[in-house]
C-alpha cells in the first residue's frame, strides 16, 4: 500500500508547469517534433497538503529520468528510481499521459496538465502532485 501511495504521490508531483500546446502534435508531415516540456529538474509535492515526501525529478532529452524521494521534514532520501518515461495517449480528463518505468515495472502513471508556473500530475481525482521547475 505504501508503494502505491508513493507511486501516486510521485506522479502527481510532475504536473505543475507543462503547457498543453507543447504536448500536442508530434513528428510527421515534415514538421519538427515539439520540445519535450518535462526536460529539466523539478521539485514536487502532493497537493494540497504537501504530504510527508518531496520528489526531486530530472527528465532528460533521451526520455530517461531519475527520481529521488526525500522526507519533507529531515530532507533525507527515502527512495530513488531511474529509468525511462513516455509522454503519449490521452487520459480520461483529456490530458497527455506520462508513464515512468523503472527496472521493467511501471512505477508512475498520470495525466500531465498545465498549472500556474508549473505542472499538475493527476494520478486520480483525489491525488494530484504539483511540480515546479528548479
ABEGO torsion letter per residue (X at the ends): XAAAAAAAAAAAAAAAABBAAAABEEBEGGBBBBBBAABEBBBBBBOAAGEABBBBBBBBAAGBBBBBBBBAAAGBBABBBBEBBBBBEBBAAGBBBBBBBBGGBBABBBBBBBBBGEBBBBABAABBBBBBBX
